[in-house]
Amino acid sequence: MKIAIIYHSETGNTENVAKLVAKGAEKVEGIETKCMSIDEVDTAFLEEAKAVFFGTPTYAGSYSWQMKKWLDTCKLKFAGKVGCVVATENFIGGGADHAELALLSELLVKGMFVYSVGASEGLPYTHFGAVCIKDGTDEQKERVEIFAERVAKNVKNMINA
C-alpha cells in the first residue's frame, strides 16, 4: 500500500518531519512511502496512494499560504483517500493546532477521509496530527513516527477489511 507525504518547507524543518512520517509508516509491513515537496509531486505515486499526509509550517497561526495555494490550484483527485496532517511551529503556542485544523478542513472539502488516531490508541495522543517545534525534540520526533505508524497500520487494516 502506498502512502504519499506532501509537504511545504522553507527552512527544512517540515521536510525533516515529513521524512519521520515516512520512517514511521514504513515500520508497517507492506507500506511504501514517498516524500514530495509541493514543488515536485509524483502524480502517478499520489494517484495510487491510499493515504496522504500533508506537512506544513505554521504561519501566523495557520498553514502556509504556499500549501493553501497548491491545494487550491492543483487538479489532482484526493476524494476517497485518507488524509492526515503534521505541522511545525517555532515555539509552543505558535498556532500549529489551528494550522492543522484549517488544513484538515481543506482536506474534508477535497472529499478526503480525515484521520488523526486521536486518543484511540493511548499515549501519545495526536488529536489533530503530530506537531514539532522546528524539526522536533527527541520526544516530538518519536511522536511523529508513532503517529505515522498507527495511521499506516489502521489504513492498511481498513483497506484489507
Salt bridges, closest charged atoms under 4 A:
GLU10 OE2 - HIS8 NE2 2.88
GLU15 OE2 - LYS19 NZ 3.83
ASP42 OD2 - LYS34 NZ 2.62
GLU48 OE1 - LYS2 NZ 2.78
ASP72 OD2 - LYS68 NZ 3.20
GLU106 OE1 - LYS68 NZ 3.08
GLU121 OE1 - ARG150 NE 3.67
GLU121 OE1 - LYS153 NZ 3.14
GLU145 OE2 - LYS23 NZ 3.53
GLU145 OE1 - LYS27 NZ 2.91
